[in-house]
Amino acid sequence: MAFLMLLHEKMRLQRKVNKLTLRELKLSSRKERITKHISRVQKMYSSKLSMLDKQAQMLTNQFKNSIMNQAGLGAQNQMFNPMNGGYGITSFVANQIGNFLATGVPVGDKDGNGKPSMIKFSQDDYNMLMNEYCSGTLKAYTDENGNVQKGKYGANGDIDEQKYKAFMMSLQQAQNNQSQAQMMIQQMSSQYESNISVWVEAQKAQLELAQDEALLPLEEEETDMDLEKESCEAQLADAKARLESIKQACSEGIKDSAPTFGLG
């Protein structure tokens, strides 16, 4: 009778071990799926945060490039080429000189009345002076004997002193204006960069909040799975230990109930 009870308990414990083993496998599989899902969510938001930084940098560069192009200091339609020698000028300076020469430049006291005379230039004059300057020949004219001809400038000496002075004054003013424009561009770029950093921080905070909201139920489920798995493992270990003990008792009971045929 005692042996039958042990055998029944053994079968019951074996069924329990089987059920707990199956349950543990299912829990492990569910836990793995949840862990992978959490990893995918984290990677997705990490990618979004990384793209946000890249987007901010791209927008900053686009803004600076745009205002530089608008001012004639960017790469777009830029006439200055550092490979062409040291006399080149930027599109900004060239445009400024053109405006000055077209509206008139006060040069000297030609009429002797104490008022500077205004010299205006045609487009042809502007093109000639610009070509001379960029070629490095807009300077005092020297004849074939090496003598400097006073009041004559350019490669052929066909530019008079007033035109030369007007151009050089326009050039100096244009270069001063360029320096001011560069400072203004730098200030505008710095301000834009500061503003966009505020925007980036706000966007990141919003993304991080969305990530937390997406991860919270998954992490809670993962925690529940861990607790349930720990409980299952403990129950399985206990059931296996008890089953092993019952098996041992059944083995000894079989020995005790075996016939000895008068040998005992």
C-alpha positions as CSV (number, residue, x, y, z in Angstrom):
1,M,0.0,0.0,0.0
2,A,2.8,2.4,0.9
3,F,4.6,1.5,-2.3
4,L,1.5,2.4,-4.3
5,M,1.2,5.7,-2.6
6,L,4.9,6.4,-3.4
7,L,4.3,5.4,-7.1
8,H,1.2,7.7,-7.3
9,E,3.2,10.6,-5.8
10,K,6.0,9.9,-8.2
11,M,3.7,10.1,-11.2
12,R,2.1,13.3,-9.8
13,L,5.5,14.9,-9.4
14,Q,6.6,13.8,-12.8
15,R,3.5,15.5,-14.4
16,K,4.3,18.6,-12.3
17,V,7.9,18.7,-13.4
18,N,6.8,18.3,-17.0
19,K,4.2,21.1,-16.7
20,L,6.7,23.4,-15.0
21,T,9.4,22.6,-17.6
22,L,7.0,23.5,-20.4
23,R,5.9,26.6,-18.6
24,E,9.5,27.7,-18.1
25,L,10.2,27.2,-21.8
26,K,7.2,29.3,-22.7
27,L,8.2,32.0,-20.2
28,S,11.8,32.1,-21.6
29,S,10.4,32.4,-25.2
30,R,8.1,35.3,-24.2
31,K,10.9,37.0,-22.2
32,E,13.2,36.7,-25.3
33,R,10.5,38.3,-27.5
34,I,9.9,41.1,-25.1
35,T,13.7,41.8,-24.7
36,K,14.1,41.9,-28.5
37,H,11.1,44.3,-28.7
38,I,12.6,46.6,-26.1
39,S,15.9,46.5,-28.0
40,R,14.2,47.4,-31.3
41,V,12.4,50.4,-29.6
42,Q,15.6,51.6,-28.1
43,K,17.4,51.4,-31.4
44,M,14.6,53.2,-33.2
45,Y,14.7,56.1,-30.8
46,S,18.5,56.1,-30.7
47,S,18.4,56.5,-34.5
48,K,15.9,59.3,-34.3
49,L,18.0,61.2,-31.7
50,S,21.1,60.7,-33.9
51,M,19.2,61.9,-37.0
52,L,18.1,64.9,-35.0
53,D,21.6,66.0,-34.4
54,K,22.5,65.5,-38.1
55,Q,19.4,67.5,-39.1
56,A,20.3,70.3,-36.8
57,Q,23.8,70.5,-38.3
58,M,22.5,70.4,-41.8
59,L,20.0,73.2,-41.1
60,T,22.7,75.3,-39.5
61,N,25.0,74.8,-42.6
62,Q,22.1,75.5,-45.0
63,F,21.3,78.8,-43.1
64,K,24.9,80.0,-43.1
65,N,25.4,79.0,-46.8
66,S,22.2,80.8,-47.7
67,I,23.0,84.1,-46.1
68,M,26.6,84.0,-47.4
69,N,25.3,83.4,-51.0
70,Q,22.8,86.2,-50.6
71,A,25.6,88.6,-49.5
72,G,27.9,87.5,-52.4
73,L,30.3,85.8,-50.0
74,G,29.2,82.2,-50.5
75,A,30.3,79.6,-53.1
76,Q,27.3,80.3,-55.4
77,N,28.2,82.4,-58.3
78,Q,31.4,83.3,-56.5
79,M,33.9,85.1,-58.8
80,F,36.9,84.8,-56.4
81,N,39.1,81.9,-57.1
82,P,42.2,81.5,-54.8
83,M,43.9,79.6,-57.7
84,N,44.0,82.7,-59.9
85,G,46.5,84.7,-57.9
86,G,46.3,87.3,-55.1
87,Y,44.4,90.0,-57.0
88,G,41.0,88.4,-57.1
89,I,38.1,89.8,-55.2
90,T,34.8,88.4,-54.0
91,S,31.5,88.8,-55.7
92,F,30.5,91.0,-52.7
93,V,33.3,93.4,-53.2
94,A,32.8,93.4,-57.0
95,N,29.1,94.3,-56.6
96,Q,29.9,97.0,-54.1
97,I,32.5,98.6,-56.3
98,G,30.0,98.5,-59.2
99,N,27.4,100.2,-57.1
100,F,29.8,102.9,-55.9
101,L,31.1,103.6,-59.4
102,A,27.7,103.7,-60.9
103,T,26.3,106.2,-58.4
104,G,29.4,108.4,-58.3
105,V,32.6,108.6,-56.2
106,P,33.8,111.9,-54.7
107,V,37.4,112.4,-55.8
108,G,39.7,115.4,-55.2
109,D,38.8,119.1,-55.8
110,K,38.9,119.2,-59.6
111,D,37.1,122.5,-59.9
112,G,38.9,124.3,-57.1
113,N,35.8,125.2,-55.2
114,G,36.5,123.2,-52.1
115,K,34.0,120.5,-53.1
116,P,35.0,117.0,-54.2
117,S,33.9,116.2,-57.8
118,M,31.7,113.2,-58.3
119,I,32.9,110.8,-60.9
120,K,30.6,108.2,-62.4
121,F,31.6,105.3,-64.5
122,S,30.0,103.4,-67.3
123,Q,29.8,99.6,-67.4
124,D,32.7,99.6,-69.8
125,D,34.8,101.7,-67.4
126,Y,33.9,99.4,-64.6
127,N,34.9,96.3,-66.7
128,M,38.2,97.8,-67.7
129,L,39.2,98.8,-64.2
130,M,38.1,95.5,-62.8
131,N,40.1,93.6,-65.4
132,E,43.2,95.7,-64.8
133,Y,42.9,95.2,-61.0
134,C,42.3,91.4,-61.2
135,S,45.2,91.2,-63.6
136,G,47.5,93.1,-61.2
137,T,48.1,95.9,-63.7
138,L,46.1,98.7,-62.0
139,K,49.1,100.6,-60.8
140,A,51.3,103.5,-62.0
141,Y,52.2,103.2,-65.6
142,T,55.8,102.7,-66.5
143,D,57.0,103.4,-70.0
144,E,59.4,101.3,-72.1
145,N,62.3,103.1,-70.5
146,G,61.2,102.2,-67.0
147,N,60.1,105.7,-66.1
148,V,56.9,106.1,-64.1
149,Q,54.4,108.3,-65.8
150,K,52.7,110.5,-63.3
151,G,48.9,110.5,-63.5
152,K,48.8,107.5,-65.7
153,Y,47.7,104.0,-64.6
154,G,47.1,100.6,-66.0
155,A,48.9,98.3,-68.4
156,N,48.8,100.9,-71.2
157,G,48.6,104.1,-69.2
158,D,45.1,104.9,-70.4
159,I,43.6,105.3,-66.9
160,D,43.8,108.8,-65.4
161,E,44.5,109.5,-61.8
162,Q,40.9,110.4,-60.8
163,K,39.6,107.1,-62.2
164,Y,42.3,105.3,-60.4
165,K,41.6,107.0,-57.1
166,A,37.8,106.5,-57.5
167,F,38.3,102.8,-58.0
168,M,40.7,102.4,-55.1
169,M,38.5,104.4,-52.8
170,S,35.6,102.2,-53.9
171,L,37.7,99.1,-53.4
172,Q,38.7,100.1,-49.9
173,Q,35.1,100.9,-48.9
174,A,33.8,97.7,-50.4
175,Q,36.4,95.7,-48.4
176,N,35.4,97.5,-45.2
177,N,31.8,96.7,-45.9
178,Q,32.8,93.1,-46.6
179,S,34.4,92.8,-43.2
180,Q,31.2,94.2,-41.6
181,A,29.1,91.8,-43.6
182,Q,31.3,88.9,-42.5
183,M,30.8,90.0,-38.9
184,M,27.1,90.3,-39.4
185,I,26.9,86.8,-41.0
186,Q,28.9,85.4,-38.1
187,Q,26.5,87.0,-35.6
188,M,23.5,85.8,-37.5
189,S,24.9,82.3,-37.8
190,S,25.8,82.2,-34.0
191,Q,22.3,83.3,-33.2
192,Y,20.7,80.7,-35.5
193,E,22.9,78.0,-34.0
194,S,21.9,79.1,-30.5
195,N,18.3,79.0,-31.4
196,I,18.5,75.7,-33.2
197,S,20.2,74.2,-30.1
198,V,17.2,75.1,-28.1
199,W,15.0,73.5,-30.7
200,V,17.1,70.3,-30.7
201,E,16.9,70.0,-26.9
202,A,13.1,70.4,-27.0
203,Q,12.9,67.8,-29.8
204,K,15.1,65.4,-27.9
205,A,13.1,65.8,-24.7
206,Q,9.9,65.0,-26.7
207,L,11.6,61.9,-28.2
208,E,12.9,60.7,-24.9
209,L,9.4,61.1,-23.4
210,A,7.9,59.1,-26.3
211,Q,10.6,56.5,-25.8
212,D,9.8,56.2,-22.0
213,E,6.1,55.9,-22.8
214,A,6.8,53.1,-25.4
215,L,9.2,51.2,-23.1
216,L,7.3,51.5,-19.8
217,P,4.7,48.7,-20.5
218,L,7.4,46.5,-22.1
219,E,9.7,46.9,-19.1
220,E,6.8,46.2,-16.7
221,E,6.0,43.1,-18.7
222,E,9.6,42.1,-18.7
223,T,9.8,42.5,-14.9
224,D,6.6,40.4,-14.5
225,M,8.2,37.7,-16.7
226,D,11.4,37.7,-14.6
227,L,9.4,37.3,-11.4
228,E,7.2,34.6,-12.9
229,K,10.2,32.8,-14.3
230,E,12.0,32.9,-11.0
231,S,9.0,31.5,-9.3
232,C,8.7,28.7,-11.9
233,E,12.4,27.9,-11.6
234,A,12.1,27.6,-7.8
235,Q,9.0,25.4,-8.1
236,L,10.7,23.3,-10.8
237,A,13.8,22.8,-8.7
238,D,11.7,21.8,-5.6
239,A,9.6,19.4,-7.7
240,K,12.7,17.8,-9.2
241,A,14.3,17.4,-5.8
242,R,11.1,15.8,-4.4
243,L,10.8,13.6,-7.5
244,E,14.3,12.4,-7.1
245,S,13.6,11.6,-3.5
246,I,10.4,9.7,-4.4
247,K,12.3,7.8,-7.1
248,Q,14.9,6.8,-4.6
249,A,12.2,5.6,-2.1
250,C,10.4,3.7,-4.9
251,S,13.6,2.0,-5.8
252,E,14.2,0.9,-2.3
253,G,10.6,-0.2,-1.9
254,I,11.0,-2.4,-5.0
255,K,14.0,-4.0,-3.5
256,D,12.2,-4.6,-0.2
257,S,9.2,-6.2,-1.9
258,A,11.2,-8.5,-4.2
259,P,10.9,-12.3,-3.3
260,T,14.0,-13.8,-1.8
261,F,13.2,-17.5,-2.5
262,G,14.4,-18.5,1.0
263,L,17.7,-16.7,0.5
264,G,17.0,-13.9,2.9
